[in-house]
Amino acid sequence: MNIVLSLIVYSPYFAVLAVLFITYLYIKKGNWSLRHPWTNGLLLLFIWSVFVGFANDQGMYVTSSLFLLGYFFLSLYLQDQYQREEVIERLLLSLFFLSLGSAFIALLDKIGIITYEPAWWKLLLGTRSIADIGDYQNYRVSGTFNNPNLAGTWYAIMVLIGYYFFQRKIGITKWVYAISTLAFAFTLLITESRGAVIGLFLGFVIFAYYSGHKRKMLFLTFLLLGLVALMLHQPDWFPRGEILFSSIRDRQEIWLSTFEMFQKKPVTGWGLLGIYLADRTVYDYLRVFHAHNILLTLATTLGVVGLFVFFYMMWSLLQEIRVLFQANCRLTPLLSGMQAMILGQGVFDFTIMSPQICVLFIGSAAMIGGLARTYRQITGSSVLWGQREFKKV
């Protein structure tokens, strides 16, 4: 598994190979289990995206739907193999320490040892993007994730994981996690991803809630709101403050343009690559792959049907988080915080389009489902929408 994790961490393209390998393992196993609503939702999204692709005459591009199929098998594999807390913790620990190498690469990039000049190995490693994302990448690092905002998502998640283990360890080991977590926090800052920092705050808010620290949750919430207000009032005090309002205007235009696209095809949407492929008579602003918002991207590409399936997936996931919370599962704060962090950044971006970030998003959801199944079996609980009944054993 460490080899698979290394493929995911150190290249956005090798991450695809990792998903394919896990898909192969699960198909070879030949024992499918469709008992997890989240996973069933992924299968429904795959089927619907294929239909929408052909409905929009995008047969050539419908192969992009195969990513959803790969994520479906990834979710199946993880929910079957990772149903105990200690097993999941070992996996997250491996991911945490392997990611330190990526943070080191980001540091080499920042101090100029890895130069900005393009090279094939930089593209493969993800320190440089194939797509032109502007001159700002001259001073923002991408780590091994192809894009500074994607790198910010990954390092923010590592901060959450490091904080979780810092709380649980004692002695010298505790300081190892403290130093490593600070290293990830510094790397997050040099990505200069504002969305990732906001997402991390939201992740810590949910982490505090499921840890039972309501006062800490309120403090973090008011701190986040205060920092956002301060950033809007004094943008020059923050990284990239000089382009804050132009960035907001760009997003507003993208949101308005893609919403107009959604209004033209509200049921089916335009297909997974529909925003980018739309001609200039339909979409006449910036040529982008997504709407810089999770819900708006899903609505524009897969219509209200795809959006409804996503809501169904998230609702079922909330029910499973509730199961873990009521059963006092120690991983509830971390796994739910990971979800909140990615969804929080998803207000301003669509980082789950990256195979690496999507693995984190789907992986944490699948492990929530696997743990919830275990706790239902232990407690003999009955599963109802909106409530859980736990019987003493």
N, C-alpha and C positions, 0 to 999 in steps of 0.2 A: 504493500500500500504506500510506503514511503516513495517508491519510484513514481507511482501514479500522482501522488501529491506534488512531487517535484516537477512533473510535467505541467501540472496546473499552475503552480506558482511562477515558474520561470519562463513561460511563453504563452501568449494568448492563442497561438496556433497549436502548440503541443497540448494545450488544454483540451482541444477538440479530439486529439488522439486519445487522451485519457478517458473522455466520455465514451468514445467508440469502443475502447477496450473493456470498460465496465459493461457497456451494452452487450458486447460479445459474451462476457462471462455470464450475464444474467440469461441471455437467450439460450446459451449452452446448458444452463441449469435446467431449463424447461419446466419450471414450476412457478407459474405466475400467480400472483395474489392481488386481486383488485379490491382490497378492503379499505383502502385509504382514500377518502374523498379528494384530498389534494392531488394524489397521483391520478385518480380518475379524471380530474379536471384537466391535467396536462394532456391526457389522451384525447379528451374532447377538443381541446384547443388545437392539437395536431390535426385531427380530422377536419375541423372547421376551417383551419388555415389552408389546407389543401383545396377544399371546396372553393374558398374565396379566391385563391390564387387562379384557379381555372376560370372562375366566373369573371375575373378581371383580365382574362387573356394573358396571364403571366405564367403560362406553362413552363417556360424556360427557367423561371425564378422560383417555382414552387418547391424546388429542392431545399430552399431555406427552411421549409417546414420540418425537414428532417432533424433540425436542431431540437425542435420540440419533442420529437420521438425519442431522440437520444436522452433528453432530460427526463422523459417519462421512465425509461429504463434505469437511469441513474437514481431516480426517486424510489423505484421499486427495490433496487439493490440496497440502498442505504436504510430504508425502513425495515428491511428484513435482517440486515447484518448488524445494525446498530440500535439495539433495543434496551441496552443497559447503560447506566450512567458512567461506570468506569471505562467501558469500551469507547464511548463517545469522548470522554475526557482524554484518553490516550490518543485518539485521532486528532483532536483539537490541539493537543500539545505538540504533536509532530508537525502539524500545519503551522503553528506559532513559531517554532524554532527554525523550520525551513524558510519561513518568510523573512527571517533576519537577513538572509543572504540577499534577498530582493531589496531590503532597506539599505544594505551596504552598497548595492549597485546604484541605487538612487543617490546616495551620498557621493559616490564617485562621479556621477553625472553632474551634481550640483557644483562640485569644486573643479570641474573641467577636465578630470582625467579621462572620462568618456566624453568625447567631443560631440558637437552637434552635426558634424559632417555625416551624411548618410553612408551606411554600409550594410551589406546583407545580414550580418550577424546582429546588428542593432535592430533591424526590422524584425528578425526572427525572435530576438530576445524581448522585444517590446519596449525598448528604451526610446525608439522613434516610431512614429506613426506612418503608415503607408499613405493615409489620407492627409491632405493639407489642412491643418487645423490652426494656421495663423502663426504670426511671428512670436506670439506669447510663449510658445514652447521653448524659445531660446533661453528663457530664465525659469521655466517651470519643469519639474522632473516628472517622468512617467514611470520610474522604476522598471518593472518588467510587465507593464500592463497596457502599453500602447498609447495611453492618454492620461494626462494629469488628474482628471476627475475620476477615472476608473482606479488609478493608483490610490487616490484619496479614499475611496470606498474601502479598498482592501486594507490599507493601513489603519483606518478607523476601526474596522472589525478586529484587527489584531490588538488594538488598544483595549477593546472590550474583553477579548479573550485573556489578555495579560492581566487586566484588573481582576477578573474572576479568579485566576489561579493565585494572584498576589494575596487575595483575601483568604485563601484556603491553605497557604503554606506557612511554615515557620522557619526560623533560623536563617542560615545563609541562602537557602533556596528562595526564600521570600525576596531577598535583595536581588537575586538573579532575575526574578520576574519583574521587580520594580525597575531595574535598569533597562531591561529589554522593552518594557512597556513605554518607558520614557523615550527610548530610541525610536519606537514606532510613532509616538506622538510628535517627535521632532520631524520625522520623515513626512508625516501627514501635513505638517505646517509648510514644509518646503514644496509640497505639491501645489500649495496656494489654492486648494479647492474649498471654496466657501460652502458649497452644498454638502460636502463630506463632513465638515466641522459641524454644521447645523444638524446633519443626520446623526453624528456621534452624540451630540447633546440629547437628541430625542431617544437614542439608544440607551443612554444613561438614565433618562427619565423613566423609561419602561423597566430598566434593570432595577432601579430603586423601588419602583412600585411593587414588582414581584418579589423583591427582597424584604418587603414589609416596612420599608423606610419611607413613610409618607412625607415626613418633613423634608427629607433630602430630595424627594421627588419635586415638592413644591419649590424648594430653593433652586434646583436646577432649571425648572420651568421659568421662574421669574428671571433668573440669570440669563437664560437664552433670550427671552423677550427683551430684556434690557440691552443685551449686546446687539441684537438686531436693530433696535431703535437707535442705539449709538452709532452703528455702522451707517444707517441711513442719514443720520444727522452730521456725522463727521467721517465720511468715507475715506479720507486721506490718512486716517489713523490705522487703517487696515490694509493688508496686502491687496494689490491691484485695485485700490480704492478709486484711482483715477478713471477706471473704466466701469465702475459699478453701475452707474445709471444707463450707460450705453448698453451694457450687458442685459439690464432689466428690460430696456426697450426692445432689444433683439428677441428676447424670450417672449415678450408680449406679442410681437409681430408673428413669431412662429406659432404661438398658441392660437392667435386669431385666424391665421391662415389655415392651420390644420383643423380648427373647429369648423371653418367653412367647408373644408373637404368632408368632414364627418357629416355635415348637414346634407351634402349631396348624395352620400351613400350611407345612411345611418344603420341599415340592417347588416349588410355584409362587410362594409368597409372597403378599403382599397388594396388589401393584401399586405403581407409582411414588409415588402419593400415598396409599398404603394406611395409613401410620402416622397421618397427619393425619385421614383420613376415617373411621378405625375408630371405632365407637360406644363409649360409655363402659363398656359391659359387657365390652368387649375390652381397651380401653386407658384406664385411669382414673388418669392422673397429670397430666402437662403436655401440652397440645395443641401438639405439635411436628411439623415436617415431616420430620424425620430422626432417626436414633438416636444422633447425636453420635459416630459411629464409622463409618468407611468400610465395613468388612467386615460389621458388624452391620446397617447400613442396607441394604446389598445383599442380605444374607440375608433380612431381614424383608420387603423389597419385591419381590425377584425370586427368592427361594428358593435352594435349593442349586444349581439349574441356573444362575441368574445368577451366583452366587458362583463356580462352577466355570469359567464363561466368563471371569470377571475374573482368576482365578488363571492360566488359560491365557494371557491377554493379558500379564500381568506376567511369567510365565515366559519367554515369547517375547521380551519386552523385555530381560530380563536376558541372554539369549543374544546379542542384538544389541549390548548394551553391552559384552559380552565381546569381540565382534568389534572394536569401536572401540578398546577398551583394548589388545588385542593388536596392533592396527595403529598404536598411538601417535597416535590422533586427538586433537588438542589440545582439542576441545570435550567430550570424554568426562567430565571432572570436573564441568563446569558443567551439562550436560544431565542427568546422573545425579543431581547435587546438587539440581537443581530437582525431580526426581521424588521424591527422598528427603524434601525439605522438606515437600512437600504431603502425602505419605503419613505422615510423622511427625506432623504436626498432625492428620492423619486418625484418629489413635488417640483423640483427644478431640473431634473435630468432623467435619463433612462439608462442607468448603468447596467441593468440586467441584460442589455443587448450583448454585453461582453460574455464570452463563455466562462471566463474566470469568475466574474461577479455572479453570474447566474448559477454557477456551481455552489457558491456560498449561500445564495438565496434559496435555491431548491434543496440543497443539502440540509440546511438548518430546519426547513419545514419538514423534510422527510424524517429527520431524527426526532422532531417533536411528535410526529405521527407514530414512529416506532416505540418511543417511550410511553406514549399514551396507551398504546395497545398493551404494553407490559403492565402498566398500572391498572388497567381495566381487568386484566386477568388476575392480578394479585388481589385486588379488592373485591372482585366479583361484581363490578359496577354495571348498572344498566345504562345504555347509551340513548339519550333522548336529545332532540334538538332543544337547545336553550337551557338544559339542566343536566345535572349528574347526580345519581344516587349511589352512595357508597355503603356497602354492607360490611359489617365486621366479620373477619375470618378468624 
